[in-house]
Amino acid sequence: MEKKPTVTIIGAGFAGMAAAALLAKDGCDVTVIEKNEMAGGRARTWQKDGFLFDMGPSWYWMPDVFENYYNLFGKTASDFYSLKRLSPSYRIYFGKKDTIDVPATLEDLYALFEKLEPGSSGNLKYFLDQAKYKYDVGMNEYVFKPSHSVMEYFDPRLAISGIKLQLLGNMRKHVHKLFKNERLRKLLEFPVLFLGATPQNTPALYSLMNYADLVLGTWYPMGGMHQIVAAMQNIAESEGVKFIFDTEVTKIEVKNNLAEYVITNQGNFKSDFVVGNADYHHIDQHLFDQPYRNYDKKYWDKRTMAPSCLLFYIGLNKKLDNILHHNLFFDENFDQHAEEIYSNPQWPSQPLFYACCPSVTDKSVAPEGCENLFFLIPLAPDLEDNESKREEYFNVLIERFKNLTGNDISSSILFKRSYAMKDFVEDYHAFKGNAYGLANTLKQTAFLKPKMKSKVTNFLYTGQLTVPGPGVPPAIISGQVAAKEIKKKLKKA
């Protein structure tokens, strides 16, 4: 029998698992090496006293990306978990008794816009029609490109599309041209926070995220976001992928420009091809010797990173009143907080924040009569991180939460766990302790991102620091693109 090509994948995040399953399906002998105790990368879970917390992603957007991936293996999302569309999708707090509940239906959405800005529903339809075009073209023409070279984009169809996609405009101008109401503007600018840049520095192309948000909807997999991780691990293992946990890669040994051995604290792995799904910067600067690095320190220091964040996982011994699953607190100055992330990095003076309460939707994530709550504050990466600073901000959060929602949780906390920059570095080797990867600025889009290709012939990068970008759906796509590129290389070998 012909020997199967062997592939070693460093990191069991979404991109690594997607690539692993597809390569195994295509006849490769695949092993995934993971530093932590479980699969999922930043989408790990933490359990305590009957509470189950998703430690990372909490928004299920772009359901078509998940469905398309599962379909490659003859499966659908419903084979693994029950999806519930949240209605309302989420709530935005602009102040005490000043909120917007974002509707799950377009009819109600148009009515909301008309109520807040008479005559604006026509502009919203125009905006969303454009956003749909961007989503359709972006998801079909752009995101599945490996972006090895700008030449991939020299296609007459893409040139025409590029104009319509508004690659050179920015989100702030695009939104402000169509809408005057400040609350509606904030609602439409909010999704770019997931892309790690200010609306002024995010290409107007990314209004496609508004289509994902407002039209495709906000969903929740019952049981928690880790159900996606379990589904992807199940698919990979059913294709024959082997997972090795609690094993850290310490070096990639190169000989004759080939990655010959993946050196770990549990032994060495020899394979025909190696995929890097761990932090790109860490692999590039710390696992490879200098001659095999794609970039130098100066390059990395010039990258605009997406934010880090301060997270609190909280178990409450009571139920909360008048709270949705997803809650955004925009009662302070959006632009000031953004400036304190990007332009003048510092701990924010008056932070915006996000509160997720999945037990509103899913009783399985907290004991009866209790509430599962987590807070998130976006932060500039690479800030000084210590317990006293975390505690200072926790006190700010619970006071603001009380004033805006009427829920005083200070005497109802069974436990809390904080998580910030130091933890992202410790657990994921995250460059500068970032949480979301690389900011999607114009100068860091498509072929201007760190390359998938390595100087080492049989090595390829995948994940949130390369194409197509940060977020769970893009990471799954990144793994699909990587698998396709590796398949081509193995055929040539």
N, C-alpha and C positions, 0 to 999 in steps of 0.2 A: 504493500500500500504506500502511496505517496505521502510523505511526511507533511503534516499540517504546518503552515507558517505559525511561528509563535509570536505573540504580541503581549508586552507588559504595559499596563496602564497605571500611571502614578496618580492616585486620587480617585475616590468614588463619589465625586460630585455628579450633577446631572449630565454634564458633557461627557465625563469619563464613562458613566454607565451606558449612555446612549451609544457612544462609539464602541464600547465593549460588546454590547448585544449584537450590533450590526456586523461587526467583524467576525464574531463567533458564528452568526447565521451564515456568513459568507465562507465559512470553512476554516477559520483561524482558531488556534489554541490560545485562549485569552486569559490572562491573570490580571486582576486589579489589586493593587497594593494600596491600602488606606492607613494613614497615620492614626486616625481616631478609632473608636470602638464600634462604630456603625457606619453604614453608607449614608450618603446624602450631602456630604460637605457641610455647607452652612445651614442646610435644612435638617440638621440633627434634631433630636427631641431630648427633653429633660423631664423626668418624672419625680414627683415627691408627694407623699401622703395622699395618694389618690388623684392628684392633679397631673395632667399631661400637657406639656408646653411644646409647641413648635418653636425652636430657637431662632429660626431665620425667616424665610419668606412666609407671608401670611395672606397675600392676595393671589387669587386664582384668576388670571386674565388670559386672553387668547386661547380659549378652550380648543379651538381648531388645531393648534400646534400639538397639543397633547394627543388629540384624537388621531391626527395624521401619523404621529409617531407610533401609537399603539397599532394602527391599521397595518403598518409594515410587518407586523408579526401576526396578523389575523385576529387582532384583539380590538376591543373598544374600552373606553374609560369605565363603562358600566360592568366590565368583567372584573374590575378591581375595587371600585368604590362607587358610592352614590353621590352624584353631584347635585347641589342645591343652589339655585340662583337666588342671591340675596335681594330682597325687596323691602325697603329701599336699599340701594347699593351701599351707601355709606352716608354719614352725617358730617357736615362741616359746621363747626362752631366759630362764629365771628365775634361773639360776645355773649353775655348772659341774656337768655331769651332771644337770641339772634342766631338762628340756625337755618341751614338748608339741608333737607333730606333729598338726596339725589335719586330720582325715580328710576325704576327698572324698565319702564316702557317709554318709547319715543313720544307717544301722545302726551303723557304726563310731563315729559321733559320739555316739550314745546310749550305746554301750558305754564310751566315754571318760569321759563325764560320770558314769556309774554307778561307774566305777573310782575317780574322784577324790572323788565325793560320793555315796555310796550313797543311792538313792531320788530322785536329781535328774533322771533321764531323763524322768519324768513332767512336771516343771516345765519342762524344756527343750522338750518337745512343746507344752505350753501357750504358752510364750514364742514359739516359732517359728510356731505357728498365728496368734497375734496379729500377729506380724511379717509374715506372709504377707498378712493382711487389710490391714495398713497399706500394704504394698507395692502390692497390687492397687488399693486405693482411691487411694493417693497417686499412682501412675503413671497412673491413668485419669481421676481427678477433679481433682487438684490441680496437678500439675506443668505441665500444658498451658494453665493460665490465665495471661493476661498480667499479672494482678494490678495493673491500673491503679487499681482501687478495691476497698475492703472489700465493696462491694455484690455483687461477683462471688461472694462466699462466703455470701450470704444465700439459701440454698437449703435447704429442710427436710432433704433427703437428706444434704447436707454437714454440717448441724448435728448430725444423729444420728451420722454418721461421725466428726465432730470429737471427740465424747465417747469413742468407741471408739479413736480414733487417739491419745488421751492427749496432746493438744497442750499441756496445762498442767503435766503431770508432767515429771520429768526422768529421764534415762537412769540416773543413779547410783541413785536410789531404786527404779526399776523393776527393775534387775538385782539389787540387794542384797536386795530383798524375796523374790526367788525362789531365790537361790543364796548359800551361805555360804562355799564354798571360794574363797579369794582368787585362785587361779590361773584358775579358771573365770570369776570376775568380771572379771578383766583381759582374758581372751579375748573376752568379750562387750562390754566397753567399748572395745576397741581400734578397731573400725571408725569410731567417732565422731571419731577423730583426723583422718580424711579430711575431716571437716566443719568443722574449725577451731575447736573449743570444748571445754571440759572436760565430762566426763559430767554434772557438777552443773548446767551451764548449757545443755545440749543437750536439747531436748524429747524425751520418751519416744517420740514419733512416729518418731524416727530409728532405732528398733530395726528398722525396715524394712531398714536396712543389714545387719543380722545375717542377714536372709533372703537378701539378695543375696550375702553372704559364704558362709554355711554351707549354703544350699540350692541357689542358682543356681550357686555355685562360682567358683573362681579359674581363669582361663584365660590363655592366652598365644598371640598370633598369631605363628606361626613366621616368623622374619626380623626380629622386633622390633615394638615398639608403633608405630613410624613407618609400619608397613604400613597402619594405620588412616588415617593422614594421606594416604598415597599413594592409598588407595581413595577417600577423599572428594575429593581433588583430581582424580582420574580422572573421577569422576562429574560434578563441577562443569564440568570442561573439555569433557566429552562433551555437556553441555547448552549449551555455548557461552560459559561464563564465561571472562573474560580475567584472568590474574594478572599483576601488575606487582610485581617484587621489588626489594629494595635501594632503596626509595623511602619517604621519611618524610613524613608529613603534618605540616605546621607550623601550619596555621590553617584554620578553617572560616569562610568569609566569608558573613555573613547579610545579606540585603536583603529588606525587607517581610516579615520573620519567616520567610523561606525560606532554607535553606542553598543559596546560589547557586553558590559555588565551594569545592571542596576544594583547598587550596593545599598543594603539596608541594615538596620540594627538586629535583624533576625536571619541574615544570610544574603547571598547574592543570587541574582536572577539574570540568566542569559537568554536573549530572545532575538528574533529577526527584526522586530520593529518595536519602538518605544513611543508611548504617547504621554505627554505631560499635561495632566489636568489639575495639578497642584498650582499654587500661586506662580504665575509666569515669571515675575521678578525673582522670586526665590530660586526657581529652577535655573534661570538664566545666569544669575549672579552668584549662586551658592552651590549648586549641584554640578555645574559644568566648570571645568578649568577655563582660564581666561581665553585661550585661542578659540574655544568653541561657543563663546557667548555671542548672541545676536546683537547685543547692545552694550554700551558702557554706562558707567555710573551717571555721567552727565546727561545722557539720554533719559534715564529713569527719573532723575531729579527734575527734569523739565516737563514730565507728564502732568496733566491735570487729572488728579484722582477724584473719583466720586466720593461722597462723604463717608465718614465712619458714622457710628451712632452710639448712643448710650441707651441700653435696654434695661428694663426691670421686669422680671417675671414674678408675679405676685399671686399668692393664694389668699382669697378672702373667705371669711366665715359667714358671709351673708350675700344675698342677691342685691344687685344694683337696680336702681330705678331709672327708667327713661334713657337707656343706653342702647345703642345699636352694636352690631358685631364690629364694624369699622367706624372710628370716630377721629376726625381731623380737627385740630385746634389751631385756627388761624386768627386768633384774637389779638395777636401782636403783629408787628410790621414784618411782612414777608421779605421785602427787599433788604431790610437790615440784617435779618437772620442769614439770608443768602450771602451778603457781603462778609459776614463773620465766618462763613464757611470757605468762600473762594478768594475774596479780595484781600481781606485782613484777618487771616486765620486766628481764631481765639474761641474760648468758651463763650457761647452766646449770652448776650445781656438779657434778652427777652425771647426765649426760644419758642418757636412753633413746636408742636409735638403731635404724636399719634397715639391713640389708645385702641387696643384690640381686645375684644371680649368674646372669644369664640364660644364660651358656654352659653351665650344668648341663643346661639343656633344649635349647639351640639352638647347635650347633657353628659356625654361620655367623657368630656375632658376635665370635669370637676366633680367632686362628691356632691351628693344631694344637698340643696340649700346653700351651696357655695358658688363662688364665681372665680373663673380663670381670667386674669387680666394681665396684659402687658403694655408697658409704655415704651415709646421710642422717641428720642430726640436726635435729629440729624446733627452731626458735628463735623468740623474740619478734621481731616486725618492728621495724624502725627502730633496731636496735642499732648501735653503732660497729663497723665491719667493716674489718679490716686483715689483712695476710698473716701477721703474727706470731701473731695470735689463731687464725687458721685452722690454722696449723702446730701450735700448742699442742693443739688439739682432735684433729687428725689423729693425733698421738702417743698421745693418750688412747684413741682408737678402735682403733688397731692393737694396743695392749697388752691392752685388754679383749677384742678379737676373739681374740687368742692364748690368753688365759686361759680363755675360755668355749668355744672350738671346738677348741683344740689346733693351730690353723693359725698359724704364725709367717710373716707375709708381708714382714717388714721388709727382708729381703735379696733378695726376689723381684720387687720393683716395677720394671717397665720404665719407667713414667712415671705421673704422676698430675696431674690438673687439679682445682682447687677452684672452687666456684661458690657465691656467697652473696648477701647483700643488695645490695651494690653492683652485681653483675651483673644481678640482677633489675630494678633501676632502669635501668641502662644499656641492656639489651636489650629490655625490655618497658614501660618507664616505670611499673613496678609501684609503687603507692602504698605508701610506707614500706618498700619492698623486700619486700612480702609474696610468698609463693609460691602460696597457695591461695585468694586472694580474700577474701571477707567471711565471718566466722564465722557459722554457722547457729544463732545464739541465738534464743530465742523472740521477742525484740524486733527481730530481723533476719530474720524468716521471711515468705515470701509477700508480701503487699501492704506489709509494713514494710521491704522491701529498697529500695535505690535504684530509681527507676522506669524502666521501659523508655521511657516517653513522655518527650519533650523539650519544652521551651518552644517550640522551633523546629518548625514544622508538618510539615516533610518530613524529619524526623530521628528515628531510633529507636536505642536502645541494646540491645546483646545481649552475652552472655558471662557470666563467672563472678561479676561484681560486681552483677548484676541477677538476675532470676528465671530458672530456679528455684534456682540456686546453684552452688557449686564442684564440680569433678570433670568427667571427660570425658563420661559419659552426660548429666548435666544441661546441659553446654555445647551438646551436639548438640540437645537438646530446646529450649534457649533460642533457637537458630537457627531451629528449626521454628516456634516461637511468633512470633518476629519476622517471619518470612516471611509468616505468615498475617495478622498485623496490617498489614503493609505492603500486602499484596494488597487488604485492605479499604479502606485509605486511597487507593490508586491507583484503585480502582473509583469512589470518590466524587469524585475530582479531575476 
